[in-house]
Amino acid sequence: MIHDLDTFIEPRQKMLTDGTLTEFREWEVSERTEIFGSIAHRFSAYRRSGFRHGEWFEGSGHKTTQFVRTPSGWGMSSLAWDDAPATVTE
């Protein structure tokens, strides 16, 4: 699925403000960044956890992010990710 900025933000903002998703945390567990002049690529593995609809979950996945150097600094040009299926613990 491809999102523009608004369609990416809208459902996430709703989950984070309506109580659907609480105590959410996401962190990198490994990364590799390559820079070639004015472009860069970062590939990372991450973990995530929190409560969704009151149930604890844990998950993981991978992200690939591309950046472009501009006169005002580095800017993100694209982001793609693949989430491994979340696990629910009781």
PDB file of N, CA, C and O in Angstrom:
ATOM      1  N   MET A   1       0.845  -1.169   0.000  1.00  0.00           N
ATOM      2  CA  MET A   1       0.000   0.000   0.000  1.00  0.00           C
ATOM      3  C   MET A   1       0.898   1.243   0.000  1.00  0.00           C
ATOM      4  O   MET A   1       1.908   1.291   0.702  1.00  0.00           O
ATOM      5  N   ILE A   2       0.526   2.214  -0.773  1.00  0.00           N
ATOM      6  CA  ILE A   2       1.281   3.462  -0.854  1.00  0.00           C
ATOM      7  C   ILE A   2       0.435   4.572  -0.239  1.00  0.00           C
ATOM      8  O   ILE A   2      -0.748   4.703  -0.551  1.00  0.00           O
ATOM      9  N   HIS A   3       1.052   5.378   0.646  1.00  0.00           N
ATOM     10  CA  HIS A   3       0.358   6.461   1.334  1.00  0.00           C
ATOM     11  C   HIS A   3       0.986   7.798   0.975  1.00  0.00           C
ATOM     12  O   HIS A   3       2.193   7.891   0.754  1.00  0.00           O
ATOM     13  N   ASP A   4       0.159   8.824   0.919  1.00  0.00           N
ATOM     14  CA  ASP A   4       0.721  10.170   0.979  1.00  0.00           C
ATOM     15  C   ASP A   4       0.804  10.506   2.471  1.00  0.00           C
ATOM     16  O   ASP A   4       0.357   9.722   3.308  1.00  0.00           O
ATOM     17  N   LEU A   5       1.362  11.643   2.796  1.00  0.00           N
ATOM     18  CA  LEU A   5       1.595  11.976   4.197  1.00  0.00           C
ATOM     19  C   LEU A   5       0.308  11.970   5.022  1.00  0.00           C
ATOM     20  O   LEU A   5       0.290  11.432   6.129  1.00  0.00           O
ATOM     21  N   ASP A   6      -0.757  12.553   4.503  1.00  0.00           N
ATOM     22  CA  ASP A   6      -2.011  12.621   5.258  1.00  0.00           C
ATOM     23  C   ASP A   6      -2.617  11.243   5.503  1.00  0.00           C
ATOM     24  O   ASP A   6      -3.074  10.968   6.613  1.00  0.00           O
ATOM     25  N   THR A   7      -2.632  10.369   4.494  1.00  0.00           N
ATOM     26  CA  THR A   7      -3.223   9.048   4.686  1.00  0.00           C
ATOM     27  C   THR A   7      -2.342   8.159   5.558  1.00  0.00           C
ATOM     28  O   THR A   7      -2.832   7.181   6.123  1.00  0.00           O
ATOM     29  N   PHE A   8      -1.069   8.472   5.680  1.00  0.00           N
ATOM     30  CA  PHE A   8      -0.197   7.762   6.605  1.00  0.00           C
ATOM     31  C   PHE A   8      -0.480   8.199   8.042  1.00  0.00           C
ATOM     32  O   PHE A   8      -0.593   7.362   8.937  1.00  0.00           O
ATOM     33  N   ILE A   9      -0.592   9.500   8.260  1.00  0.00           N
ATOM     34  CA  ILE A   9      -0.735  10.048   9.611  1.00  0.00           C
ATOM     35  C   ILE A   9      -2.121   9.801  10.200  1.00  0.00           C
ATOM     36  O   ILE A   9      -2.229   9.454  11.376  1.00  0.00           O
ATOM     37  N   GLU A  10      -3.170   9.970   9.423  1.00  0.00           N
ATOM     38  CA  GLU A  10      -4.539   9.966   9.953  1.00  0.00           C
ATOM     39  C   GLU A  10      -4.883   8.738  10.820  1.00  0.00           C
ATOM     40  O   GLU A  10      -5.296   8.934  11.963  1.00  0.00           O
ATOM     41  N   PRO A  11      -4.740   7.494  10.351  1.00  0.00           N
ATOM     42  CA  PRO A  11      -5.140   6.372  11.214  1.00  0.00           C
ATOM     43  C   PRO A  11      -4.231   6.201  12.429  1.00  0.00           C
ATOM     44  O   PRO A  11      -4.690   5.769  13.486  1.00  0.00           O
ATOM     45  N   ARG A  12      -2.963   6.530  12.291  1.00  0.00           N
ATOM     46  CA  ARG A  12      -2.033   6.414  13.418  1.00  0.00           C
ATOM     47  C   ARG A  12      -2.343   7.453  14.493  1.00  0.00           C
ATOM     48  O   ARG A  12      -2.301   7.155  15.687  1.00  0.00           O
ATOM     49  N   GLN A  13      -2.651   8.663  14.064  1.00  0.00           N
ATOM     50  CA  GLN A  13      -3.000   9.713  15.013  1.00  0.00           C
ATOM     51  C   GLN A  13      -4.275   9.336  15.771  1.00  0.00           C
ATOM     52  O   GLN A  13      -4.371   9.549  16.979  1.00  0.00           O
ATOM     53  N   LYS A  14      -5.248   8.776  15.055  1.00  0.00           N
ATOM     54  CA  LYS A  14      -6.499   8.355  15.693  1.00  0.00           C
ATOM     55  C   LYS A  14      -6.225   7.283  16.753  1.00  0.00           C
ATOM     56  O   LYS A  14      -6.709   7.397  17.879  1.00  0.00           O
ATOM     57  N   MET A  15      -5.448   6.237  16.405  1.00  0.00           N
ATOM     58  CA  MET A  15      -5.165   5.156  17.362  1.00  0.00           C
ATOM     59  C   MET A  15      -4.434   5.670  18.602  1.00  0.00           C
ATOM     60  O   MET A  15      -4.670   5.197  19.713  1.00  0.00           O
ATOM     61  N   LEU A  16      -3.546   6.638  18.399  1.00  0.00           N
ATOM     62  CA  LEU A  16      -2.760   7.153  19.517  1.00  0.00           C
ATOM     63  C   LEU A  16      -3.530   8.128  20.390  1.00  0.00           C
ATOM     64  O   LEU A  16      -3.111   8.406  21.514  1.00  0.00           O
ATOM     65  N   THR A  17      -4.645   8.654  19.901  1.00  0.00           N
ATOM     66  CA  THR A  17      -5.396   9.642  20.681  1.00  0.00           C
ATOM     67  C   THR A  17      -6.737   9.129  21.187  1.00  0.00           C
ATOM     68  O   THR A  17      -7.318   9.732  22.090  1.00  0.00           O
ATOM     69  N   ASP A  18      -7.250   8.018  20.622  1.00  0.00           N
ATOM     70  CA  ASP A  18      -8.566   7.535  21.063  1.00  0.00           C
ATOM     71  C   ASP A  18      -8.488   6.358  22.035  1.00  0.00           C
ATOM     72  O   ASP A  18      -9.517   5.794  22.407  1.00  0.00           O
ATOM     73  N   GLY A  19      -7.269   5.984  22.448  1.00  0.00           N
ATOM     74  CA  GLY A  19      -7.115   4.900  23.414  1.00  0.00           C
ATOM     75  C   GLY A  19      -6.977   3.516  22.808  1.00  0.00           C
ATOM     76  O   GLY A  19      -6.781   2.546  23.539  1.00  0.00           O
ATOM     77  N   THR A  20      -7.076   3.400  21.482  1.00  0.00           N
ATOM     78  CA  THR A  20      -6.905   2.105  20.826  1.00  0.00           C
ATOM     79  C   THR A  20      -5.515   1.547  21.078  1.00  0.00           C
ATOM     80  O   THR A  20      -5.358   0.356  21.346  1.00  0.00           O
ATOM     81  N   LEU A  21      -4.507   2.406  20.993  1.00  0.00           N
ATOM     82  CA  LEU A  21      -3.114   2.000  21.141  1.00  0.00           C
ATOM     83  C   LEU A  21      -2.501   2.790  22.289  1.00  0.00           C
ATOM     84  O   LEU A  21      -2.434   4.019  22.238  1.00  0.00           O
ATOM     85  N   THR A  22      -2.053   2.082  23.327  1.00  0.00           N
ATOM     86  CA  THR A  22      -1.451   2.745  24.482  1.00  0.00           C
ATOM     87  C   THR A  22      -0.104   2.102  24.793  1.00  0.00           C
ATOM     88  O   THR A  22       0.165   0.958  24.428  1.00  0.00           O
ATOM     89  N   GLU A  23       0.718   2.866  25.470  1.00  0.00           N
ATOM     90  CA  GLU A  23       2.057   2.423  25.866  1.00  0.00           C
ATOM     91  C   GLU A  23       2.858   1.887  24.682  1.00  0.00           C
ATOM     92  O   GLU A  23       3.691   0.994  24.831  1.00  0.00           O
ATOM     93  N   PHE A  24       2.589   2.454  23.496  1.00  0.00           N
ATOM     94  CA  PHE A  24       3.286   2.001  22.289  1.00  0.00           C
ATOM     95  C   PHE A  24       4.746   2.424  22.325  1.00  0.00           C
ATOM     96  O   PHE A  24       5.077   3.543  22.720  1.00  0.00           O
ATOM     97  N   ARG A  25       5.602   1.520  21.911  1.00  0.00           N
ATOM     98  CA  ARG A  25       7.034   1.782  21.848  1.00  0.00           C
ATOM     99  C   ARG A  25       7.597   1.058  20.630  1.00  0.00           C
ATOM    100  O   ARG A  25       7.240  -0.090  20.363  1.00  0.00           O
ATOM    101  N   GLU A  26       8.481   1.733  19.892  1.00  0.00           N
ATOM    102  CA  GLU A  26       9.162   1.107  18.767  1.00  0.00           C
ATOM    103  C   GLU A  26      10.619   1.525  18.815  1.00  0.00           C
ATOM    104  O   GLU A  26      10.922   2.693  19.063  1.00  0.00           O
ATOM    105  N   TRP A  27      11.530   0.580  18.580  1.00  0.00           N
ATOM    106  CA  TRP A  27      12.959   0.882  18.661  1.00  0.00           C
ATOM    107  C   TRP A  27      13.738   0.037  17.662  1.00  0.00           C
ATOM    108  O   TRP A  27      13.366  -1.092  17.340  1.00  0.00           O
ATOM    109  N   GLU A  28      14.831   0.622  17.184  1.00  0.00           N
ATOM    110  CA  GLU A  28      15.731  -0.090  16.279  1.00  0.00           C
ATOM    111  C   GLU A  28      16.552  -1.103  17.059  1.00  0.00           C
ATOM    112  O   GLU A  28      16.998  -0.830  18.173  1.00  0.00           O
ATOM    113  N   VAL A  29      16.747  -2.271  16.468  1.00  0.00           N
ATOM    114  CA  VAL A  29      17.627  -3.264  17.077  1.00  0.00           C
ATOM    115  C   VAL A  29      18.901  -3.462  16.253  1.00  0.00           C
ATOM    116  O   VAL A  29      19.890  -4.000  16.750  1.00  0.00           O
ATOM    117  N   SER A  30      18.872  -3.031  15.007  1.00  0.00           N
ATOM    118  CA  SER A  30      20.073  -3.021  14.176  1.00  0.00           C
ATOM    119  C   SER A  30      19.836  -2.072  13.011  1.00  0.00           C
ATOM    120  O   SER A  30      18.697  -1.799  12.634  1.00  0.00           O
ATOM    121  N   GLU A  31      20.921  -1.580  12.455  1.00  0.00           N
ATOM    122  CA  GLU A  31      20.793  -0.656  11.327  1.00  0.00           C
ATOM    123  C   GLU A  31      22.067  -0.656  10.512  1.00  0.00           C
ATOM    124  O   GLU A  31      23.148  -0.990  10.997  1.00  0.00           O
ATOM    125  N   ARG A  32      21.906  -0.273   9.266  1.00  0.00           N
ATOM    126  CA  ARG A  32      23.031  -0.061   8.363  1.00  0.00           C
ATOM    127  C   ARG A  32      22.698   1.186   7.540  1.00  0.00           C
ATOM    128  O   ARG A  32      21.649   1.244   6.899  1.00  0.00           O
ATOM    129  N   THR A  33      23.571   2.162   7.558  1.00  0.00           N
ATOM    130  CA  THR A  33      23.367   3.397   6.806  1.00  0.00           C
ATOM    131  C   THR A  33      24.486   3.543   5.794  1.00  0.00           C
ATOM    132  O   THR A  33      25.662   3.402   6.129  1.00  0.00           O
ATOM    133  N   GLU A  34      24.119   3.824   4.563  1.00  0.00           N
ATOM    134  CA  GLU A  34      25.091   4.057   3.498  1.00  0.00           C
ATOM    135  C   GLU A  34      24.834   5.432   2.909  1.00  0.00           C
ATOM    136  O   GLU A  34      23.692   5.784   2.614  1.00  0.00           O
ATOM    137  N   ILE A  35      25.893   6.208   2.738  1.00  0.00           N
ATOM    138  CA  ILE A  35      25.782   7.557   2.185  1.00  0.00           C
ATOM    139  C   ILE A  35      26.598   7.618   0.902  1.00  0.00           C
ATOM    140  O   ILE A  35      27.759   7.209   0.873  1.00  0.00           O
ATOM    141  N   PHE A  36      25.991   8.126  -0.141  1.00  0.00           N
ATOM    142  CA  PHE A  36      26.631   8.299  -1.439  1.00  0.00           C
ATOM    143  C   PHE A  36      26.404   9.737  -1.876  1.00  0.00           C
ATOM    144  O   PHE A  36      25.382  10.050  -2.486  1.00  0.00           O
ATOM    145  N   GLY A  37      27.347  10.605  -1.567  1.00  0.00           N
ATOM    146  CA  GLY A  37      27.200  12.025  -1.925  1.00  0.00           C
ATOM    147  C   GLY A  37      26.002  12.639  -1.244  1.00  0.00           C
ATOM    148  O   GLY A  37      25.983  12.789  -0.023  1.00  0.00           O
ATOM    149  N   SER A  38      24.992  12.998  -2.034  1.00  0.00           N
ATOM    150  CA  SER A  38      23.810  13.678  -1.507  1.00  0.00           C
ATOM    151  C   SER A  38      22.609  12.769  -1.317  1.00  0.00           C
ATOM    152  O   SER A  38      21.492  13.246  -1.114  1.00  0.00           O
ATOM    153  N   ILE A  39      22.832  11.454  -1.382  1.00  0.00           N
ATOM    154  CA  ILE A  39      21.747  10.515  -1.104  1.00  0.00           C
ATOM    155  C   ILE A  39      22.209   9.533  -0.030  1.00  0.00           C
ATOM    156  O   ILE A  39      23.401   9.259   0.109  1.00  0.00           O
ATOM    157  N   ALA A  40      21.252   9.016   0.717  1.00  0.00           N
ATOM    158  CA  ALA A  40      21.578   8.048   1.759  1.00  0.00           C
ATOM    159  C   ALA A  40      20.456   7.021   1.869  1.00  0.00           C
ATOM    160  O   ALA A  40      19.305   7.283   1.522  1.00  0.00           O
ATOM    161  N   HIS A  41      20.828   5.863   2.356  1.00  0.00           N
ATOM    162  CA  HIS A  41      19.878   4.771   2.563  1.00  0.00           C
ATOM    163  C   HIS A  41      20.128   4.172   3.945  1.00  0.00           C
ATOM    164  O   HIS A  41      21.274   3.926   4.320  1.00  0.00           O
ATOM    165  N   ARG A  42      19.068   3.942   4.692  1.00  0.00           N
ATOM    166  CA  ARG A  42      19.185   3.289   6.006  1.00  0.00           C
ATOM    167  C   ARG A  42      18.267   2.076   6.004  1.00  0.00           C
ATOM    168  O   ARG A  42      17.072   2.196   5.734  1.00  0.00           O
ATOM    169  N   PHE A  43      18.823   0.916   6.302  1.00  0.00           N
ATOM    170  CA  PHE A  43      18.053  -0.311   6.443  1.00  0.00           C
ATOM    171  C   PHE A  43      18.107  -0.699   7.907  1.00  0.00           C
ATOM    172  O   PHE A  43      19.193  -0.797   8.478  1.00  0.00           O
ATOM    173  N   SER A  44      16.956  -0.921   8.525  1.00  0.00           N
ATOM    174  CA  SER A  44      16.955  -1.224   9.950  1.00  0.00           C
ATOM    175  C   SER A  44      15.951  -2.314  10.296  1.00  0.00           C
ATOM    176  O   SER A  44      14.926  -2.496   9.638  1.00  0.00           O
ATOM    177  N   ALA A  45      16.295  -3.024  11.355  1.00  0.00           N
ATOM    178  CA  ALA A  45      15.369  -3.972  11.979  1.00  0.00           C
ATOM    179  C   ALA A  45      14.855  -3.298  13.243  1.00  0.00           C
ATOM    180  O   ALA A  45      15.595  -2.575  13.910  1.00  0.00           O
ATOM    181  N   TYR A  46      13.602  -3.532  13.571  1.00  0.00           N
ATOM    182  CA  TYR A  46      13.037  -2.885  14.748  1.00  0.00           C
ATOM    183  C   TYR A  46      12.126  -3.846  15.489  1.00  0.00           C
ATOM    184  O   TYR A  46      11.702  -4.872  14.958  1.00  0.00           O
ATOM    185  N   ARG A  47      11.843  -3.491  16.707  1.00  0.00           N
ATOM    186  CA  ARG A  47      10.885  -4.188  17.561  1.00  0.00           C
ATOM    187  C   ARG A  47       9.850  -3.155  18.002  1.00  0.00           C
ATOM    188  O   ARG A  47      10.124  -1.955  18.011  1.00  0.00           O
ATOM    189  N   ARG A  48       8.675  -3.624  18.361  1.00  0.00           N
ATOM    190  CA  ARG A  48       7.625  -2.738  18.844  1.00  0.00           C
ATOM    191  C   ARG A  48       6.791  -3.485  19.873  1.00  0.00           C
ATOM    192  O   ARG A  48       6.739  -4.715  19.876  1.00  0.00           O
ATOM    193  N   SER A  49       6.138  -2.723  20.748  1.00  0.00           N
ATOM    194  CA  SER A  49       5.265  -3.332  21.753  1.00  0.00           C
ATOM    195  C   SER A  49       4.269  -2.284  22.238  1.00  0.00           C
ATOM    196  O   SER A  49       4.431  -1.087  21.996  1.00  0.00           O
ATOM    197  N   GLY A  50       3.251  -2.756  22.918  1.00  0.00           N
ATOM    198  CA  GLY A  50       2.247  -1.872  23.480  1.00  0.00           C
ATOM    199  C   GLY A  50       0.948  -2.608  23.717  1.00  0.00           C
ATOM    200  O   GLY A  50       0.880  -3.832  23.601  1.00  0.00           O
ATOM    201  N   PHE A  51      -0.073  -1.858  24.049  1.00  0.00           N
ATOM    202  CA  PHE A  51      -1.418  -2.403  24.222  1.00  0.00           C
ATOM    203  C   PHE A  51      -2.282  -1.920  23.063  1.00  0.00           C
ATOM    204  O   PHE A  51      -2.339  -0.724  22.776  1.00  0.00           O
ATOM    205  N   ARG A  52      -2.951  -2.855  22.403  1.00  0.00           N
ATOM    206  CA  ARG A  52      -3.906  -2.516  21.350  1.00  0.00           C
ATOM    207  C   ARG A  52      -5.245  -3.099  21.762  1.00  0.00           C
ATOM    208  O   ARG A  52      -5.373  -4.310  21.942  1.00  0.00           O
ATOM    209  N   HIS A  53      -6.243  -2.237  21.912  1.00  0.00           N
ATOM    210  CA  HIS A  53      -7.567  -2.654  22.407  1.00  0.00           C
ATOM    211  C   HIS A  53      -7.425  -3.379  23.748  1.00  0.00           C
ATOM    212  O   HIS A  53      -8.138  -4.347  24.014  1.00  0.00           O
ATOM    213  N   GLY A  54      -6.501  -2.904  24.588  1.00  0.00           N
ATOM    214  CA  GLY A  54      -6.328  -3.462  25.914  1.00  0.00           C
ATOM    215  C   GLY A  54      -5.516  -4.742  25.995  1.00  0.00           C
ATOM    216  O   GLY A  54      -5.304  -5.261  27.091  1.00  0.00           O
ATOM    217  N   GLU A  55      -5.051  -5.271  24.854  1.00  0.00           N
ATOM    218  CA  GLU A  55      -4.257  -6.498  24.849  1.00  0.00           C
ATOM    219  C   GLU A  55      -2.805  -6.183  24.506  1.00  0.00           C
ATOM    220  O   GLU A  55      -2.526  -5.445  23.562  1.00  0.00           O
ATOM    221  N   TRP A  56      -1.885  -6.751  25.283  1.00  0.00           N
ATOM    222  CA  TRP A  56      -0.456  -6.555  25.057  1.00  0.00           C
ATOM    223  C   TRP A  56      -0.053  -7.231  23.749  1.00  0.00           C
ATOM    224  O   TRP A  56      -0.490  -8.344  23.456  1.00  0.00           O
ATOM    225  N   PHE A  57       0.786  -6.549  22.965  1.00  0.00           N
ATOM    226  CA  PHE A  57       1.317  -7.153  21.747  1.00  0.00           C
ATOM    227  C   PHE A  57       2.800  -6.841  21.637  1.00  0.00           C
ATOM    228  O   PHE A  57       3.293  -5.877  22.222  1.00  0.00           O
ATOM    229  N   GLU A  58       3.487  -7.657  20.892  1.00  0.00           N
ATOM    230  CA  GLU A  58       4.887  -7.438  20.548  1.00  0.00           C
ATOM    231  C   GLU A  58       5.044  -7.776  19.083  1.00  0.00           C
ATOM    232  O   GLU A  58       4.349  -8.644  18.554  1.00  0.00           O
ATOM    233  N   GLY A  59       5.959  -7.087  18.431  1.00  0.00           N
ATOM    234  CA  GLY A  59       6.186  -7.353  17.027  1.00  0.00           C
ATOM    235  C   GLY A  59       7.565  -6.904  16.598  1.00  0.00           C
ATOM    236  O   GLY A  59       8.350  -6.384  17.390  1.00  0.00           O
ATOM    237  N   SER A  60       7.834  -7.119  15.332  1.00  0.00           N
ATOM    238  CA  SER A  60       9.122  -6.729  14.774  1.00  0.00           C
ATOM    239  C   SER A  60       8.941  -6.498  13.282  1.00  0.00           C
ATOM    240  O   SER A  60       7.874  -6.752  12.723  1.00  0.00           O
ATOM    241  N   GLY A  61       9.987  -6.020  12.657  1.00  0.00           N
ATOM    242  CA  GLY A  61       9.931  -5.805  11.223  1.00  0.00           C
ATOM    243  C   GLY A  61      11.206  -5.160  10.721  1.00  0.00           C
ATOM    244  O   GLY A  61      12.203  -5.062  11.437  1.00  0.00           O
ATOM    245  N   HIS A  62      11.151  -4.725   9.481  1.00  0.00           N
ATOM    246  CA  HIS A  62      12.289  -4.075   8.836  1.00  0.00           C
ATOM    247  C   HIS A  62      11.805  -2.815   8.126  1.00  0.00           C
ATOM    248  O   HIS A  62      10.679  -2.756   7.633  1.00  0.00           O
ATOM    249  N   LYS A  63      12.675  -1.814   8.086  1.00  0.00           N
ATOM    250  CA  LYS A  63      12.382  -0.562   7.392  1.00  0.00           C
ATOM    251  C   LYS A  63      13.524  -0.225   6.458  1.00  0.00           C
ATOM    252  O   LYS A  63      14.685  -0.532   6.730  1.00  0.00           O
ATOM    253  N   THR A  64      13.182   0.401   5.370  1.00  0.00           N
ATOM    254  CA  THR A  64      14.169   0.965   4.465  1.00  0.00           C
ATOM    255  C   THR A  64      13.786   2.424   4.243  1.00  0.00           C
ATOM    256  O   THR A  64      12.654   2.723   3.863  1.00  0.00           O
ATOM    257  N   THR A  65      14.713   3.311   4.478  1.00  0.00           N
ATOM    258  CA  THR A  65      14.449   4.746   4.397  1.00  0.00           C
ATOM    259  C   THR A  65      15.488   5.386   3.491  1.00  0.00           C
ATOM    260  O   THR A  65      16.680   5.105   3.614  1.00  0.00           O
ATOM    261  N   GLN A  66      15.044   6.240   2.589  1.00  0.00           N
ATOM    262  CA  GLN A  66      15.947   6.970   1.707  1.00  0.00           C
ATOM    263  C   GLN A  66      15.911   8.447   2.067  1.00  0.00           C
ATOM    264  O   GLN A  66      14.867   8.993   2.425  1.00  0.00           O
ATOM    265  N   PHE A  67      17.079   9.085   1.962  1.00  0.00           N
ATOM    266  CA  PHE A  67      17.242  10.501   2.302  1.00  0.00           C
ATOM    267  C   PHE A  67      17.948  11.225   1.178  1.00  0.00           C
ATOM    268  O   PHE A  67      18.701  10.629   0.409  1.00  0.00           O
ATOM    269  N   VAL A  68      17.694  12.527   1.093  1.00  0.00           N
ATOM    270  CA  VAL A  68      18.343  13.408   0.132  1.00  0.00           C
ATOM    271  C   VAL A  68      18.876  14.611   0.896  1.00  0.00           C
ATOM    272  O   VAL A  68      18.176  15.197   1.721  1.00  0.00           O
ATOM    273  N   ARG A  69      20.132  14.972   0.611  1.00  0.00           N
ATOM    274  CA  ARG A  69      20.707  16.156   1.258  1.00  0.00           C
ATOM    275  C   ARG A  69      20.224  17.403   0.514  1.00  0.00           C
ATOM    276  O   ARG A  69      20.335  17.494  -0.708  1.00  0.00           O
ATOM    277  N   THR A  70      19.689  18.359   1.275  1.00  0.00           N
ATOM    278  CA  THR A  70      19.215  19.624   0.719  1.00  0.00           C
ATOM    279  C   THR A  70      20.064  20.753   1.311  1.00  0.00           C
ATOM    280  O   THR A  70      20.853  20.501   2.221  1.00  0.00           O
ATOM    281  N   PRO A  71      19.929  21.960   0.832  1.00  0.00           N
ATOM    282  CA  PRO A  71      20.688  23.073   1.417  1.00  0.00           C
ATOM    283  C   PRO A  71      20.419  23.258   2.918  1.00  0.00           C
ATOM    284  O   PRO A  71      21.265  23.799   3.630  1.00  0.00           O
ATOM    285  N   SER A  72      19.242  22.810   3.407  1.00  0.00           N
ATOM    286  CA  SER A  72      18.935  22.971   4.834  1.00  0.00           C
ATOM    287  C   SER A  72      19.188  21.693   5.641  1.00  0.00           C
ATOM    288  O   SER A  72      18.879  21.652   6.832  1.00  0.00           O
ATOM    289  N   GLY A  73      19.746  20.651   5.015  1.00  0.00           N
ATOM    290  CA  GLY A  73      20.059  19.414   5.727  1.00  0.00           C
ATOM    291  C   GLY A  73      19.427  18.205   5.047  1.00  0.00           C
ATOM    292  O   GLY A  73      18.899  18.296   3.939  1.00  0.00           O
ATOM    293  N   TRP A  74      19.494  17.075   5.738  1.00  0.00           N
ATOM    294  CA  TRP A  74      18.952  15.839   5.188  1.00  0.00           C
ATOM    295  C   TRP A  74      17.436  15.802   5.297  1.00  0.00           C
ATOM    296  O   TRP A  74      16.874  16.182   6.324  1.00  0.00           O
ATOM    297  N   GLY A  75      16.771  15.343   4.236  1.00  0.00           N
ATOM    298  CA  GLY A  75      15.324  15.176   4.252  1.00  0.00           C
ATOM    299  C   GLY A  75      14.965  13.768   3.805  1.00  0.00           C
ATOM    300  O   GLY A  75      15.643  13.191   2.954  1.00  0.00           O
ATOM    301  N   MET A  76      13.905  13.216   4.373  1.00  0.00           N
ATOM    302  CA  MET A  76      13.458  11.883   4.000  1.00  0.00           C
ATOM    303  C   MET A  76      12.734  11.943   2.661  1.00  0.00           C
ATOM    304  O   MET A  76      11.836  12.765   2.474  1.00  0.00           O
ATOM    305  N   SER A  77      13.115  11.088   1.744  1.00  0.00           N
ATOM    306  CA  SER A  77      12.433  11.060   0.454  1.00  0.00           C
ATOM    307  C   SER A  77      11.489   9.876   0.325  1.00  0.00           C
ATOM    308  O   SER A  77      10.521   9.947  -0.432  1.00  0.00           O
ATOM    309  N   SER A  78      11.748   8.777   1.051  1.00  0.00           N
ATOM    310  CA  SER A  78      10.817   7.654   1.031  1.00  0.00           C
ATOM    311  C   SER A  78      11.065   6.730   2.216  1.00  0.00           C
ATOM    312  O   SER A  78      12.153   6.698   2.792  1.00  0.00           O
ATOM    313  N   LEU A  79      10.030   5.987   2.556  1.00  0.00           N
ATOM    314  CA  LEU A  79      10.093   5.030   3.653  1.00  0.00           C
ATOM    315  C   LEU A  79       9.217   3.844   3.280  1.00  0.00           C
ATOM    316  O   LEU A  79       8.084   4.018   2.831  1.00  0.00           O
ATOM    317  N   ALA A  80       9.740   2.647   3.466  1.00  0.00           N
ATOM    318  CA  ALA A  80       8.947   1.431   3.266  1.00  0.00           C
ATOM    319  C   ALA A  80       9.249   0.498   4.427  1.00  0.00           C
ATOM    320  O   ALA A  80      10.358   0.507   4.961  1.00  0.00           O
ATOM    321  N   TRP A  81       8.265  -0.310   4.821  1.00  0.00           N
ATOM    322  CA  TRP A  81       8.489  -1.222   5.929  1.00  0.00           C
ATOM    323  C   TRP A  81       7.721  -2.505   5.702  1.00  0.00           C
ATOM    324  O   TRP A  81       6.766  -2.562   4.927  1.00  0.00           O
ATOM    325  N   ASP A  82       8.168  -3.531   6.401  1.00  0.00           N
ATOM    326  CA  ASP A  82       7.507  -4.826   6.372  1.00  0.00           C
ATOM    327  C   ASP A  82       7.415  -5.303   7.812  1.00  0.00           C
ATOM    328  O   ASP A  82       8.432  -5.630   8.424  1.00  0.00           O
ATOM    329  N   ASP A  83       6.205  -5.344   8.359  1.00  0.00           N
ATOM    330  CA  ASP A  83       5.972  -5.802   9.720  1.00  0.00           C
ATOM    331  C   ASP A  83       5.814  -7.315   9.719  1.00  0.00           C
ATOM    332  O   ASP A  83       5.057  -7.867   8.920  1.00  0.00           O
ATOM    333  N   ALA A  84       6.530  -7.980  10.615  1.00  0.00           N
ATOM    334  CA  ALA A  84       6.259  -9.390  10.867  1.00  0.00           C
ATOM    335  C   ALA A  84       4.940  -9.448  11.623  1.00  0.00           C
ATOM    336  O   ALA A  84       4.602  -8.493  12.322  1.00  0.00           O
ATOM    337  N   PRO A  85       4.193 -10.520  11.511  1.00  0.00           N
ATOM    338  CA  PRO A  85       2.909 -10.592  12.238  1.00  0.00           C
ATOM    339  C   PRO A  85       3.114 -10.371  13.735  1.00  0.00           C
ATOM    340  O   PRO A  85       4.048 -10.913  14.327  1.00  0.00           O
ATOM    341  N   ALA A  86       2.238  -9.573  14.343  1.00  0.00           N
ATOM    342  CA  ALA A  86       2.303  -9.293  15.782  1.00  0.00           C
ATOM    343  C   ALA A  86       1.900 -10.526  16.569  1.00  0.00           C
ATOM    344  O   ALA A  86       1.097 -11.338  16.109  1.00  0.00           O
ATOM    345  N   THR A  87       2.461 -10.654  17.750  1.00  0.00           N
ATOM    346  CA  THR A  87       2.072 -11.739  18.643  1.00  0.00           C
ATOM    347  C   THR A  87       1.368 -11.132  19.848  1.00  0.00           C
ATOM    348  O   THR A  87       1.785 -10.099  20.370  1.00  0.00           O
ATOM    349  N   VAL A  88       0.307 -11.780  20.277  1.00  0.00           N
ATOM    350  CA  VAL A  88      -0.444 -11.340  21.446  1.00  0.00           C
ATOM    351  C   VAL A  88      -0.114 -12.298  22.577  1.00  0.00           C
ATOM    352  O   VAL A  88      -0.183 -13.517  22.422  1.00  0.00           O
ATOM    353  N   THR A  89       0.249 -11.722  23.723  1.00  0.00           N
ATOM    354  CA  THR A  89       0.556 -12.566  24.877  1.00  0.00           C
ATOM    355  C   THR A  89      -0.523 -12.368  25.937  1.00  0.00           C
ATOM    356  O   THR A  89      -1.060 -11.271  26.089  1.00  0.00           O
ATOM    357  N   GLU A  90      -0.824 -13.398  26.642  1.00  0.00           N
ATOM    358  CA  GLU A  90      -1.855 -13.316  27.681  1.00  0.00           C
ATOM    359  C   GLU A  90      -1.230 -13.400  29.048  1.00  0.00           C
ATOM    360  O   GLU A  90      -1.938 -13.349  30.054  1.00  0.00           O
TER     361      GLU A  90
END
